[in-house]
């Protein structure tokens, strides 16, 4: 996975290494801590996304954590995808 882009309250778009884009519906059961965000896909997808704190800059990791917890991205004016 090269890019993770939030696409609404319950889904993300993944850009894979081969440049393929995959939309993944995220399960409501998510794990969020100061070190890691774990986003299990819906049961039919059989995928789980694990993002460690050191994989992103502090602002992007915070935005991902907030989205995972509250299903909203803070309005920072930054539209960059999480990479």
Biopython code that builds the backbone (N, CA, C, O; Angstrom):
import numpy as np
from Bio.PDB.StructureBuilder import StructureBuilder

atoms = [
    (1, "UNK", "N", (0.839, -1.161, 0.000)),
    (1, "UNK", "CA", (0.000, 0.000, 0.000)),
    (1, "UNK", "C", (0.895, 1.239, 0.000)),
    (1, "UNK", "O", (1.832, 1.353, 0.790)),
    (2, "UNK", "N", (0.581, 2.154, -0.902)),
    (2, "UNK", "CA", (1.357, 3.403, -0.980)),
    (2, "UNK", "C", (0.588, 4.584, -0.431)),
    (2, "UNK", "O", (1.181, 5.486, 0.161)),
    (3, "UNK", "N", (-0.731, 4.597, -0.619)),
    (3, "UNK", "CA", (-1.539, 5.736, -0.186)),
    (3, "UNK", "C", (-2.812, 5.210, 0.466)),
    (3, "UNK", "O", (-3.422, 4.247, 0.001)),
    (4, "UNK", "N", (-3.197, 5.874, 1.560)),
    (4, "UNK", "CA", (-4.464, 5.616, 2.241)),
    (4, "UNK", "C", (-5.213, 6.938, 2.261)),
    (4, "UNK", "O", (-4.738, 7.917, 2.838)),
    (5, "UNK", "N", (-6.381, 6.970, 1.633)),
    (5, "UNK", "CA", (-7.156, 8.204, 1.570)),
    (5, "UNK", "C", (-8.523, 7.953, 2.197)),
    (5, "UNK", "O", (-9.223, 7.014, 1.817)),
    (6, "UNK", "N", (-8.899, 8.795, 3.159)),
    (6, "UNK", "CA", (-10.208, 8.697, 3.795)),
    (6, "UNK", "C", (-11.263, 9.054, 2.764)),
    (6, "UNK", "O", (-11.149, 10.057, 2.060)),
    (7, "UNK", "N", (-12.301, 8.212, 2.682)),
    (7, "UNK", "CA", (-13.352, 8.420, 1.685)),
    (7, "UNK", "C", (-14.722, 8.342, 2.347)),
    (7, "UNK", "O", (-15.553, 7.516, 1.971)),
    (8, "UNK", "N", (-14.951, 9.192, 3.319)),
    (8, "UNK", "CA", (-16.235, 9.195, 4.021)),
    (8, "UNK", "C", (-16.095, 8.638, 5.420)),
    (8, "UNK", "O", (-14.989, 8.423, 5.916)),
    (9, "UNK", "N", (-17.245, 8.407, 6.052)),
    (9, "UNK", "CA", (-17.255, 7.969, 7.443)),
    (9, "UNK", "C", (-16.791, 6.534, 7.637)),
    (9, "UNK", "O", (-16.248, 6.202, 8.690)),
    (10, "UNK", "N", (-16.992, 5.692, 6.656)),
    (10, "UNK", "CA", (-16.730, 4.273, 6.884)),
    (10, "UNK", "C", (-15.951, 3.591, 5.770)),
    (10, "UNK", "O", (-16.027, 2.372, 5.618)),
    (11, "UNK", "N", (-15.201, 4.364, 4.989)),
    (11, "UNK", "CA", (-14.411, 3.718, 3.945)),
    (11, "UNK", "C", (-13.141, 4.519, 3.648)),
    (11, "UNK", "O", (-13.038, 5.713, 3.927)),
    (12, "UNK", "N", (-12.192, 3.802, 3.073)),
    (12, "UNK", "CA", (-10.931, 4.399, 2.644)),
    (12, "UNK", "C", (-10.638, 3.905, 1.231)),
    (12, "UNK", "O", (-11.166, 2.886, 0.788)),
    (13, "UNK", "N", (-9.795, 4.642, 0.547)),
    (13, "UNK", "CA", (-9.316, 4.223, -0.762)),
    (13, "UNK", "C", (-7.832, 3.949, -0.617)),
    (13, "UNK", "O", (-7.072, 4.798, -0.152)),
    (14, "UNK", "N", (-7.428, 2.753, -1.022)),
    (14, "UNK", "CA", (-6.027, 2.359, -0.959)),
    (14, "UNK", "C", (-5.430, 2.440, -2.352)),
    (14, "UNK", "O", (-6.052, 2.013, -3.324)),
    (15, "UNK", "N", (-4.231, 2.984, -2.449)),
    (15, "UNK", "CA", (-3.480, 2.899, -3.691)),
    (15, "UNK", "C", (-2.392, 1.869, -3.451)),
    (15, "UNK", "O", (-1.528, 2.050, -2.594)),
    (16, "UNK", "N", (-2.439, 0.795, -4.208)),
    (16, "UNK", "CA", (-1.487, -0.291, -4.047)),
    (16, "UNK", "C", (-0.197, -0.004, -4.824)),
    (16, "UNK", "O", (-0.138, 0.941, -5.611)),
    (17, "UNK", "N", (0.805, -0.805, -4.605)),
    (17, "UNK", "CA", (2.113, -0.607, -5.246)),
    (17, "UNK", "C", (2.017, -0.650, -6.768)),
    (17, "UNK", "O", (2.817, -0.012, -7.452)),
    (18, "UNK", "N", (1.048, -1.392, -7.307)),
    (18, "UNK", "CA", (0.888, -1.475, -8.763)),
    (18, "UNK", "C", (-0.010, -0.364, -9.318)),
    (18, "UNK", "O", (-0.454, -0.430, -10.465)),
    (19, "UNK", "N", (-0.275, 0.663, -8.489)),
    (19, "UNK", "CA", (-1.092, 1.830, -8.843)),
    (19, "UNK", "C", (-2.586, 1.518, -8.923)),
    (19, "UNK", "O", (-3.365, 2.376, -9.337)),
    (20, "UNK", "N", (-2.995, 0.336, -8.544)),
    (20, "UNK", "CA", (-4.413, -0.021, -8.494)),
    (20, "UNK", "C", (-5.051, 0.663, -7.289)),
    (20, "UNK", "O", (-4.443, 0.748, -6.222)),
    (21, "UNK", "N", (-6.286, 1.153, -7.464)),
    (21, "UNK", "CA", (-7.039, 1.784, -6.379)),
    (21, "UNK", "C", (-8.132, 0.828, -5.914)),
    (21, "UNK", "O", (-8.886, 0.285, -6.721)),
    (22, "UNK", "N", (-8.203, 0.633, -4.606)),
    (22, "UNK", "CA", (-9.183, -0.280, -4.030)),
    (22, "UNK", "C", (-9.950, 0.466, -2.940)),
    (22, "UNK", "O", (-9.353, 1.043, -2.031)),
    (23, "UNK", "N", (-11.255, 0.449, -3.040)),
    (23, "UNK", "CA", (-12.084, 1.052, -1.987)),
    (23, "UNK", "C", (-12.350, -0.028, -0.942)),
    (23, "UNK", "O", (-12.765, -1.138, -1.276)),
    (24, "UNK", "N", (-12.109, 0.304, 0.315)),
    (24, "UNK", "CA", (-12.264, -0.656, 1.403)),
    (24, "UNK", "C", (-13.219, -0.085, 2.434)),
    (24, "UNK", "O", (-12.983, 0.984, 2.997)),
    (25, "UNK", "N", (-14.289, -0.806, 2.671)),
    (25, "UNK", "CA", (-15.232, -0.414, 3.720)),
    (25, "UNK", "C", (-14.648, -0.852, 5.061)),
    (25, "UNK", "O", (-14.257, -2.008, 5.224)),
    (26, "UNK", "N", (-14.591, 0.071, 6.017)),
    (26, "UNK", "CA", (-13.981, -0.185, 7.314)),
    (26, "UNK", "C", (-15.056, -0.581, 8.317)),
    (26, "UNK", "O", (-16.122, 0.030, 8.387)),
    (27, "UNK", "N", (-14.750, -1.618, 9.091)),
    (27, "UNK", "CA", (-15.651, -2.089, 10.133)),
    (27, "UNK", "C", (-15.805, -1.021, 11.214)),
    (27, "UNK", "O", (-14.869, -0.256, 11.449)),
    (28, "UNK", "N", (-16.955, -0.949, 11.873)),
    (28, "UNK", "CA", (-17.119, 0.005, 12.976)),
    (28, "UNK", "C", (-16.190, -0.288, 14.151)),
    (28, "UNK", "O", (-15.884, 0.610, 14.936)),
    (29, "UNK", "N", (-15.741, -1.530, 14.278)),
    (29, "UNK", "CA", (-14.822, -1.897, 15.361)),
    (29, "UNK", "C", (-13.402, -1.568, 14.940)),
    (29, "UNK", "O", (-12.823, -2.256, 14.099)),
    (30, "UNK", "N", (-12.840, -0.515, 15.525)),
    (30, "UNK", "CA", (-11.495, -0.050, 15.189)),
    (30, "UNK", "C", (-10.685, 0.035, 16.466)),
    (30, "UNK", "O", (-11.240, 0.235, 17.546)),
    (31, "UNK", "N", (-9.382, -0.114, 16.348)),
    (31, "UNK", "CA", (-8.507, 0.038, 17.510)),
    (31, "UNK", "C", (-7.620, 1.245, 17.281)),
    (31, "UNK", "O", (-6.951, 1.353, 16.253)),
    (32, "UNK", "N", (-7.621, 2.159, 18.257)),
    (32, "UNK", "CA", (-6.841, 3.385, 18.145)),
    (32, "UNK", "C", (-6.062, 3.581, 19.438)),
    (32, "UNK", "O", (-6.639, 3.549, 20.525)),
    (33, "UNK", "N", (-4.763, 3.784, 19.325)),
    (33, "UNK", "CA", (-3.939, 4.116, 20.486)),
    (33, "UNK", "C", (-2.948, 5.194, 20.065)),
    (33, "UNK", "O", (-2.964, 5.648, 18.921)),
    (34, "UNK", "N", (-2.093, 5.599, 20.985)),
    (34, "UNK", "CA", (-1.084, 6.608, 20.661)),
    (34, "UNK", "C", (-0.027, 6.057, 19.712)),
    (34, "UNK", "O", (0.681, 6.828, 19.066)),
    (35, "UNK", "N", (0.090, 4.736, 19.619)),
    (35, "UNK", "CA", (1.134, 4.115, 18.801)),
    (35, "UNK", "C", (0.650, 3.541, 17.480)),
    (35, "UNK", "O", (1.409, 3.484, 16.513)),
    (36, "UNK", "N", (-0.608, 3.116, 17.428)),
    (36, "UNK", "CA", (-1.076, 2.381, 16.254)),
    (36, "UNK", "C", (-2.568, 2.605, 16.030)),
    (36, "UNK", "O", (-3.332, 2.808, 16.973)),
    (37, "UNK", "N", (-2.964, 2.564, 14.753)),
    (37, "UNK", "CA", (-4.376, 2.560, 14.362)),
    (37, "UNK", "C", (-4.598, 1.281, 13.559)),
    (37, "UNK", "O", (-3.901, 1.021, 12.579)),
    (38, "UNK", "N", (-5.577, 0.489, 13.987)),
    (38, "UNK", "CA", (-5.900, -0.754, 13.285)),
    (38, "UNK", "C", (-7.318, -0.618, 12.740)),
    (38, "UNK", "O", (-8.272, -0.397, 13.485)),
    (39, "UNK", "N", (-7.429, -0.755, 11.425)),
    (39, "UNK", "CA", (-8.692, -0.583, 10.724)),
    (39, "UNK", "C", (-9.082, -1.888, 10.041)),
    (39, "UNK", "O", (-8.630, -2.161, 8.929)),
    (40, "UNK", "N", (-9.914, -2.694, 10.689)),
    (40, "UNK", "CA", (-10.341, -3.930, 10.028)),
    (40, "UNK", "C", (-11.355, -3.633, 8.928)),
    (40, "UNK", "O", (-12.257, -2.814, 9.104)),
    (41, "UNK", "N", (-11.198, -4.295, 7.817)),
    (41, "UNK", "CA", (-12.162, -4.154, 6.740)),
    (41, "UNK", "C", (-13.451, -4.859, 7.106)),
    (41, "UNK", "O", (-13.505, -5.616, 8.075)),
    (42, "UNK", "N", (-14.478, -4.610, 6.334)),
    (42, "UNK", "CA", (-15.742, -5.306, 6.568)),
    (42, "UNK", "C", (-15.506, -6.806, 6.425)),
    (42, "UNK", "O", (-14.578, -7.216, 5.728)),
    (43, "UNK", "N", (-16.327, -7.632, 7.071)),
    (43, "UNK", "CA", (-16.080, -9.078, 7.059)),
    (43, "UNK", "C", (-15.915, -9.695, 5.670)),
    (43, "UNK", "O", (-15.183, -10.672, 5.513)),
    (44, "UNK", "N", (-16.576, -9.143, 4.680)),
    (44, "UNK", "CA", (-16.461, -9.721, 3.333)),
    (44, "UNK", "C", (-15.132, -9.377, 2.651)),
    (44, "UNK", "O", (-14.774, -10.015, 1.661)),
    (45, "UNK", "N", (-14.398, -8.389, 3.155)),
    (45, "UNK", "CA", (-13.163, -7.957, 2.499)),
    (45, "UNK", "C", (-11.924, -8.731, 2.939)),
    (45, "UNK", "O", (-10.988, -8.870, 2.152)),
    (46, "UNK", "N", (-11.889, -9.232, 4.155)),
    (46, "UNK", "CA", (-10.759, -10.017, 4.663)),
    (46, "UNK", "C", (-9.436, -9.246, 4.607)),
    (46, "UNK", "O", (-8.397, -9.819, 4.282)),
    (47, "UNK", "N", (-9.473, -7.964, 4.921)),
    (47, "UNK", "CA", (-8.261, -7.150, 4.966)),
    (47, "UNK", "C", (-8.282, -6.314, 6.236)),
    (47, "UNK", "O", (-9.341, -5.888, 6.696)),
    (48, "UNK", "N", (-7.110, -6.085, 6.793)),
    (48, "UNK", "CA", (-6.954, -5.201, 7.939)),
    (48, "UNK", "C", (-5.791, -4.270, 7.654)),
    (48, "UNK", "O", (-4.736, -4.702, 7.190)),
    (49, "UNK", "N", (-5.989, -2.990, 7.934)),
    (49, "UNK", "CA", (-4.947, -1.994, 7.727)),
    (49, "UNK", "C", (-4.369, -1.644, 9.092)),
    (49, "UNK", "O", (-5.105, -1.306, 10.019)),
    (50, "UNK", "N", (-3.055, -1.726, 9.207)),
    (50, "UNK", "CA", (-2.357, -1.368, 10.441)),
    (50, "UNK", "C", (-1.419, -0.211, 10.112)),
    (50, "UNK", "O", (-0.566, -0.326, 9.232)),
    (51, "UNK", "N", (-1.582, 0.906, 10.825)),
    (51, "UNK", "CA", (-0.747, 2.082, 10.610)),
    (51, "UNK", "C", (-0.068, 2.427, 11.929)),
    (51, "UNK", "O", (-0.728, 2.786, 12.903)),
    (52, "UNK", "N", (1.257, 2.315, 11.950)),
    (52, "UNK", "CA", (2.038, 2.661, 13.136)),
    (52, "UNK", "C", (2.352, 4.139, 13.125)),
    (52, "UNK", "O", (2.418, 4.758, 12.063)),
    (53, "UNK", "N", (2.547, 4.707, 14.305)),
    (53, "UNK", "CA", (2.795, 6.140, 14.469)),
    (53, "UNK", "C", (3.977, 6.628, 13.628)),
    (53, "UNK", "O", (3.921, 7.723, 13.067)),
    (54, "UNK", "N", (5.028, 5.844, 13.536)),
    (54, "UNK", "CA", (6.211, 6.306, 12.800)),
    (54, "UNK", "C", (6.083, 6.166, 11.281)),
    (54, "UNK", "O", (7.022, 6.489, 10.553)),
    (55, "UNK", "N", (4.936, 5.690, 10.797)),
    (55, "UNK", "CA", (4.707, 5.583, 9.356)),
    (55, "UNK", "C", (4.233, 6.911, 8.761)),
    (55, "UNK", "O", (4.287, 7.099, 7.546)),
    (56, "UNK", "N", (3.767, 7.835, 9.617)),
    (56, "UNK", "CA", (3.234, 9.118, 9.169)),
    (56, "UNK", "C", (3.837, 10.234, 9.996)),
    (56, "UNK", "O", (4.404, 10.001, 11.064)),
    (57, "UNK", "N", (3.710, 11.441, 9.494)),
    (57, "UNK", "CA", (4.069, 12.594, 10.298)),
    (57, "UNK", "C", (3.049, 12.760, 11.423)),
    (57, "UNK", "O", (1.961, 12.189, 11.357)),
    (58, "UNK", "N", (3.388, 13.531, 12.450)),
    (58, "UNK", "CA", (2.495, 13.653, 13.600)),
    (58, "UNK", "C", (1.110, 14.202, 13.266)),
    (58, "UNK", "O", (0.117, 13.734, 13.823)),
    (59, "UNK", "N", (1.023, 15.178, 12.376)),
    (59, "UNK", "CA", (-0.280, 15.758, 12.036)),
    (59, "UNK", "C", (-1.167, 14.775, 11.270)),
    (59, "UNK", "O", (-2.365, 14.682, 11.538)),
    (60, "UNK", "N", (-0.589, 14.053, 10.331)),
    (60, "UNK", "CA", (-1.373, 13.075, 9.569)),
    (60, "UNK", "C", (-1.801, 11.905, 10.447)),
    (60, "UNK", "O", (-2.918, 11.405, 10.313)),
    (61, "UNK", "N", (-0.913, 11.463, 11.351)),
    (61, "UNK", "CA", (-1.287, 10.368, 12.241)),
    (61, "UNK", "C", (-2.406, 10.803, 13.179)),
    (61, "UNK", "O", (-3.323, 10.029, 13.456)),
    (62, "UNK", "N", (-2.335, 12.037, 13.668)),
    (62, "UNK", "CA", (-3.405, 12.555, 14.530)),
    (62, "UNK", "C", (-4.722, 12.611, 13.763)),
    (62, "UNK", "O", (-5.762, 12.227, 14.298)),
    (63, "UNK", "N", (-4.694, 13.082, 12.523)),
    (63, "UNK", "CA", (-5.907, 13.151, 11.706)),
    (63, "UNK", "C", (-6.490, 11.756, 11.483)),
    (63, "UNK", "O", (-7.707, 11.577, 11.537)),
    (64, "UNK", "N", (-5.635, 10.775, 11.233)),
    (64, "UNK", "CA", (-6.108, 9.406, 11.051)),
    (64, "UNK", "C", (-6.726, 8.875, 12.336)),
    (64, "UNK", "O", (-7.778, 8.236, 12.300)),
    (65, "UNK", "N", (-6.082, 9.135, 13.472)),
    (65, "UNK", "CA", (-6.628, 8.696, 14.762)),
    (65, "UNK", "C", (-7.998, 9.324, 15.016)),
    (65, "UNK", "O", (-8.924, 8.634, 15.441)),
    (66, "UNK", "N", (-8.132, 10.613, 14.761)),
    (66, "UNK", "CA", (-9.419, 11.279, 14.972)),
    (66, "UNK", "C", (-10.494, 10.714, 14.053)),
    (66, "UNK", "O", (-11.632, 10.504, 14.473)),
    (67, "UNK", "N", (-10.131, 10.470, 12.802)),
    (67, "UNK", "CA", (-11.111, 9.884, 11.881)),
    (67, "UNK", "C", (-11.532, 8.495, 12.354)),
    (67, "UNK", "O", (-12.716, 8.160, 12.328)),
    (68, "UNK", "N", (-10.561, 7.688, 12.787)),
    (68, "UNK", "CA", (-10.883, 6.337, 13.249)),
    (68, "UNK", "C", (-11.779, 6.361, 14.491)),
    (68, "UNK", "O", (-12.649, 5.504, 14.644)),
    (69, "UNK", "N", (-11.572, 7.327, 15.364)),
    (69, "UNK", "CA", (-12.383, 7.419, 16.579)),
    (69, "UNK", "C", (-13.749, 8.046, 16.341)),
    (69, "UNK", "O", (-14.765, 7.517, 16.793)),
    (70, "UNK", "N", (-13.779, 9.175, 15.630)),
    (70, "UNK", "CA", (-14.997, 9.971, 15.516)),
    (70, "UNK", "C", (-15.588, 9.977, 14.123)),
    (70, "UNK", "O", (-16.648, 10.564, 13.904)),
    (71, "UNK", "N", (-14.916, 9.330, 13.170)),
    (71, "UNK", "CA", (-15.382, 9.241, 11.778)),
    (71, "UNK", "C", (-15.492, 10.598, 11.102)),
    (71, "UNK", "O", (-16.303, 10.806, 10.200)),
    (72, "UNK", "N", (-14.652, 11.512, 11.565)),
    (72, "UNK", "CA", (-14.566, 12.824, 10.922)),
    (72, "UNK", "C", (-13.112, 13.246, 10.908)),
    (72, "UNK", "O", (-12.366, 12.973, 11.848)),
    (73, "UNK", "N", (-12.713, 13.914, 9.838)),
    (73, "UNK", "CA", (-11.361, 14.441, 9.720)),
    (73, "UNK", "C", (-11.395, 15.888, 10.188)),
    (73, "UNK", "O", (-12.292, 16.636, 9.799)),
    (74, "UNK", "N", (-10.426, 16.306, 11.023)),
    (74, "UNK", "CA", (-10.433, 17.696, 11.459)),
    (74, "UNK", "C", (-10.288, 18.634, 10.266)),
    (74, "UNK", "O", (-9.559, 18.331, 9.322)),
    (75, "UNK", "N", (-10.960, 19.742, 10.305)),
    (75, "UNK", "CA", (-10.913, 20.716, 9.215)),
    (75, "UNK", "C", (-9.655, 21.561, 9.361)),
    (75, "UNK", "O", (-9.647, 22.568, 10.069)),
    (76, "UNK", "N", (-8.582, 21.134, 8.675)),
    (76, "UNK", "CA", (-7.312, 21.833, 8.761)),
    (76, "UNK", "C", (-6.979, 22.548, 7.468)),
    (76, "UNK", "O", (-5.979, 23.261, 7.393)),
    (77, "UNK", "N", (-7.808, 22.365, 6.445)),
    (77, "UNK", "CA", (-7.494, 22.942, 5.148)),
    (77, "UNK", "C", (-6.509, 22.092, 4.375)),
    (77, "UNK", "O", (-6.194, 22.401, 3.226)),
    (78, "UNK", "N", (-6.010, 21.011, 4.995)),
    (78, "UNK", "CA", (-5.057, 20.126, 4.353)),
    (78, "UNK", "C", (-5.817, 18.991, 3.682)),
    (78, "UNK", "O", (-6.467, 18.198, 4.363)),
    (79, "UNK", "N", (-5.746, 18.902, 2.367)),
    (79, "UNK", "CA", (-6.467, 17.865, 1.637)),
    (79, "UNK", "C", (-5.545, 16.761, 1.160)),
    (79, "UNK", "O", (-5.947, 15.914, 0.363)),
    (80, "UNK", "N", (-4.292, 16.764, 1.649)),
    (80, "UNK", "CA", (-3.352, 15.716, 1.237)),
    (80, "UNK", "C", (-3.829, 14.358, 1.707)),
    (80, "UNK", "O", (-4.303, 14.234, 2.836)),
    (81, "UNK", "N", (-3.719, 13.337, 0.873)),
    (81, "UNK", "CA", (-4.034, 11.985, 1.335)),
    (81, "UNK", "C", (-2.970, 11.507, 2.312)),
    (81, "UNK", "O", (-1.826, 11.963, 2.285)),
    (82, "UNK", "N", (-3.365, 10.593, 3.162)),
    (82, "UNK", "CA", (-2.414, 9.982, 4.091)),
    (82, "UNK", "C", (-1.544, 9.054, 3.290)),
    (82, "UNK", "O", (-2.049, 8.116, 2.673)),
    (83, "UNK", "N", (-0.214, 9.294, 3.284)),
    (83, "UNK", "CA", (0.688, 8.454, 2.492)),
    (83, "UNK", "C", (1.681, 7.736, 3.378)),
    (83, "UNK", "O", (2.519, 6.983, 2.882)),
]
sb = StructureBuilder()
sb.init_structure("model")
sb.init_model(0)
sb.init_chain("A")
sb.init_seg("    ")
for serial, (resi, resn, name, xyz) in enumerate(atoms, 1):
    if name == "N":
        sb.init_residue(resn, " ", resi, " ")
    sb.init_atom(name, np.array(xyz, "f"), 0.0, 1.0, " ", f" {name:<3s}", serial, name[0])
structure = sb.get_structure()
